[in-house]
Amino acid sequence: MCGPGSSFMEAALAEARAAATRGEVPIGAVVVRNGEILAADGNRTLELRDPTAHAEMLAIRSACQALGSERLPDCDLYVTLEPCPMCAAAISFARIRRLYYAARDPKGGAVESGVRLFHQPTCHHAPDVYDGIAEGTASELLRGFFRDRR
């Protein structure tokens, strides 16, 4: 993995690995502003007993708190898996500038898979989307996690 943003996706992958060590589905996310990580987290749905505690949601909440705003128009989000409908809606509502994600999720994703939320006429804001960054690494992390649980 090389090129702009690769270190930010590496940080998201580190959050995903940390989530896996907690027994959570290994998905990680970081919010970046002005070339610096503003917030980072991994899935915590089991730990917090909260179905909304996806990596993206937690990172967006932390970034909003850090900036004292419900909007993040000059921020980018790096996430290891294509966001689900809930997370895609939060990305839109937060006015995230750019979304970078690693692996596509044909079953649960909502960006280029499923409902394709950002392509709907009712979507208020669609970020610029870049996919496939460290896709192999993120996919293998997820496959290994679920393989070990079978």
ABEGO torsion letter per residue (X at the ends): XBEBGAAAAAAAAAAAAAAAAAGBBBBBBBBBBGGBBABBBBBAAAAAGBAAABAAAAAAAAAAAAAGBABBAABBBBBABBBBAAAAAAAAAAGBABBBBABBBAAABAAABEAGAAABAABABBBBBBBGBGAAAAAAAAAAAAAAAX
